[in-house]
Amino acid sequence: MARLALLLFLIFVITVPFGYWRAGVKKLSRDWFLAVHLPVPVVILLRLLFGFGWWALLFTIPAFAIGQYAGGLSRSLLAK
């Protein structure tokens, strides 16, 4: 259980900067696409390195989305 929590924390930390970047570019542009999809191979690699199977997607996808959201939120809060 601690390994899963560490994996989810790492995914969150990795995706926050990409969410910050995503929030500053035009939606559905090339940069937006890159900000959303560049961390995906890293997340997949981490999941495999930690030894989790497909069932872990139930937890890693929300961690990814929350990290993206937190990065976008931090950009909007820092802009004020």
Backbone as CSV, one residue per row, in Angstrom:
resi,resn,N_x,N_y,N_z,CA_x,CA_y,CA_z,C_x,C_y,C_z
1,MET,0.817,-1.201,0.000,0.000,0.000,0.000,0.860,1.265,0.000
2,ALA,2.007,1.198,0.688,2.902,2.352,0.715,3.522,2.593,-0.657
3,ARG,3.804,1.505,-1.391,4.350,1.657,-2.748,3.347,2.323,-3.669
4,LEU,2.077,1.978,-3.533,1.042,2.606,-4.357,0.926,4.083,-4.012
5,ALA,0.966,4.418,-2.739,0.892,5.823,-2.328,2.091,6.604,-2.867
6,LEU,3.280,6.007,-2.826,4.469,6.667,-3.371,4.341,6.868,-4.877
7,LEU,3.841,5.857,-5.574,3.631,5.968,-7.022,2.662,7.098,-7.350
8,LEU,1.559,7.160,-6.636,0.563,8.205,-6.894,1.126,9.591,-6.592
9,PHE,1.910,9.704,-5.530,2.541,10.981,-5.202,3.512,11.408,-6.296
10,LEU,4.325,10.476,-6.792,5.270,10.790,-7.857,4.549,11.221,-9.132
11,ILE,3.470,10.532,-9.460,2.694,10.900,-10.647,2.138,12.307,-10.485
12,PHE,1.606,12.602,-9.319,1.074,13.934,-9.054,2.164,14.991,-9.218
13,VAL,3.318,14.762,-8.614,4.415,15.733,-8.652,4.923,15.928,-10.081
14,ILE,4.997,14.859,-10.848,5.487,14.955,-12.218,4.506,15.725,-13.106
15,THR,3.210,15.567,-12.900,2.225,16.179,-13.798,1.876,17.621,-13.446
16,VAL,2.183,18.070,-12.248,1.858,19.455,-11.878,2.532,20.474,-12.806
17,PRO,3.819,20.378,-13.094,4.414,21.368,-14.005,3.800,21.338,-15.409
18,PHE,3.409,20.155,-15.858,2.787,20.057,-17.171,1.394,20.680,-17.162
19,GLY,0.683,20.565,-16.047,-0.603,21.236,-15.919,-0.446,22.741,-15.886
20,TYR,0.626,23.199,-15.263,0.935,24.631,-15.233,1.183,25.134,-16.655
21,TRP,1.955,24.393,-17.400,2.242,24.735,-18.795,0.968,24.702,-19.632
22,ARG,0.157,23.652,-19.472,-1.073,23.484,-20.239,-2.021,24.660,-20.042
23,ALA,-2.083,25.168,-18.839,-3.008,26.259,-18.537,-2.601,27.564,-19.205
24,GLY,-1.368,27.675,-19.663,-0.891,28.909,-20.256,-0.890,28.925,-21.768
25,VAL,-1.363,27.862,-22.394,-1.360,27.806,-23.857,-2.792,27.645,-24.376
26,LYS,-2.943,27.906,-25.668,-4.264,27.802,-26.299,-4.721,26.350,-26.308
27,LYS,-5.984,26.142,-25.945,-6.534,24.803,-25.875,-6.503,24.130,-27.246
28,LEU,-6.130,22.865,-27.252,-6.025,22.004,-28.424,-4.937,22.426,-29.405
29,SER,-4.000,23.263,-28.958,-2.845,23.619,-29.781,-1.784,22.525,-29.645
30,ARG,-0.698,22.667,-30.390,0.391,21.700,-30.320,1.001,21.667,-28.913
31,ASP,1.201,22.845,-28.319,1.770,22.898,-26.971,0.826,22.306,-25.937
32,TRP,-0.452,22.529,-26.097,-1.452,21.957,-25.185,-1.392,20.438,-25.258
33,PHE,-1.349,19.918,-26.482,-1.273,18.478,-26.689,-0.022,17.897,-26.036
34,LEU,1.107,18.590,-26.213,2.350,18.123,-25.604,2.287,18.170,-24.082
35,ALA,1.707,19.233,-23.534,1.626,19.362,-22.074,0.786,18.248,-21.462
36,VAL,-0.216,17.807,-22.190,-1.074,16.738,-21.678,-0.420,15.368,-21.867
37,HIS,0.260,15.160,-22.986,0.699,13.812,-23.340,2.171,13.496,-23.063
38,LEU,3.026,14.478,-22.898,4.436,14.178,-22.622,4.664,13.386,-21.334
39,PRO,3.931,13.648,-20.257,4.201,12.868,-19.044,3.638,11.438,-19.073
40,VAL,2.830,11.103,-20.066,2.209,9.774,-20.103,3.242,8.652,-20.144
41,PRO,4.257,8.694,-21.023,5.243,7.598,-21.000,5.984,7.481,-19.660
42,VAL,6.233,8.594,-19.019,6.892,8.563,-17.712,5.998,7.870,-16.687
43,VAL,4.721,8.182,-16.718,3.773,7.564,-15.785,3.678,6.065,-16.042
44,ILE,3.629,5.679,-17.308,3.576,4.250,-17.639,4.846,3.550,-17.163
45,LEU,5.997,4.169,-17.403,7.259,3.587,-16.970,7.307,3.434,-15.447
46,LEU,6.858,4.451,-14.727,6.827,4.364,-13.265,5.924,3.226,-12.798
47,ARG,4.754,3.119,-13.410,3.817,2.061,-13.022,4.449,0.694,-13.232
48,LEU,5.150,0.523,-14.346,5.803,-0.763,-14.615,6.984,-1.004,-13.684
49,LEU,7.767,0.039,-13.417,8.906,-0.109,-12.504,8.468,-0.459,-11.093
50,PHE,7.322,0.058,-10.690,6.802,-0.252,-9.360,6.141,-1.632,-9.322
51,GLY,5.971,-2.249,-10.486,5.441,-3.610,-10.541,3.931,-3.716,-10.473
52,PHE,3.236,-2.658,-10.825,1.779,-2.694,-10.787,1.227,-3.052,-12.160
53,GLY,0.135,-3.788,-12.160,-0.511,-4.191,-13.403,-1.552,-3.176,-13.854
54,TRP,-2.419,-3.654,-14.734,-3.449,-2.793,-15.314,-4.416,-2.252,-14.278
55,TRP,-4.630,-2.968,-13.183,-5.586,-2.522,-12.171,-5.173,-1.183,-11.564
56,ALA,-3.888,-0.882,-11.591,-3.403,0.373,-11.000,-3.867,1.593,-11.783
57,LEU,-4.326,1.386,-13.027,-4.862,2.511,-13.799,-6.044,3.172,-13.091
58,LEU,-6.756,2.402,-12.284,-7.878,2.960,-11.519,-7.422,4.069,-10.583
59,PHE,-6.156,4.049,-10.209,-5.617,5.051,-9.295,-4.686,6.042,-9.989
60,THR,-3.938,5.558,-10.998,-2.958,6.435,-11.639,-3.606,7.475,-12.542
61,ILE,-4.691,7.131,-13.204,-5.366,8.112,-14.066,-5.912,9.278,-13.242
62,PRO,-6.602,9.035,-12.124,-7.026,10.192,-11.307,-5.851,10.996,-10.751
63,ALA,-4.752,10.343,-10.369,-3.578,11.079,-9.877,-3.020,11.969,-10.973
64,PHE,-3.001,11.483,-12.207,-2.549,12.255,-13.353,-3.455,13.466,-13.569
65,ALA,-4.763,13.227,-13.555,-5.721,14.308,-13.789,-5.667,15.353,-12.677
66,ILE,-5.530,14.909,-11.447,-5.464,15.846,-10.320,-4.181,16.675,-10.395
67,GLY,-3.080,16.059,-10.815,-1.834,16.792,-10.989,-1.952,17.847,-12.078
68,GLN,-2.586,17.496,-13.192,-2.811,18.462,-14.265,-3.691,19.610,-13.766
69,TYR,-4.741,19.272,-13.052,-5.650,20.297,-12.530,-4.927,21.204,-11.531
70,ALA,-4.145,20.609,-10.641,-3.430,21.404,-9.632,-2.433,22.348,-10.291
71,GLY,-1.769,21.892,-11.344,-0.842,22.761,-12.056,-1.554,23.923,-12.713
72,GLY,-2.696,23.658,-13.338,-3.482,24.738,-13.946,-4.017,25.701,-12.912
73,LEU,-4.457,25.153,-11.781,-4.972,25.998,-10.700,-3.864,26.878,-10.126
74,SER,-2.683,26.307,-9.965,-1.578,27.113,-9.429,-1.220,28.250,-10.380
75,ARG,-1.299,28.021,-11.686,-1.019,29.084,-12.645,-2.041,30.212,-12.513
76,SER,-3.312,29.854,-12.381,-4.345,30.887,-12.282,-4.252,31.629,-10.936
77,LEU,-3.867,30.936,-9.884,-3.740,31.594,-8.580,-2.510,32.498,-8.524
78,LEU,-1.431,32.089,-9.159,-0.219,32.903,-9.157,-0.343,34.122,-10.082
79,ALA,-1.261,34.063,-11.040,-1.445,35.172,-11.978,-2.201,36.331,-11.322
80,LYS,-2.851,36.080,-10.224,-3.656,37.125,-9.563,-2.806,38.018,-8.708
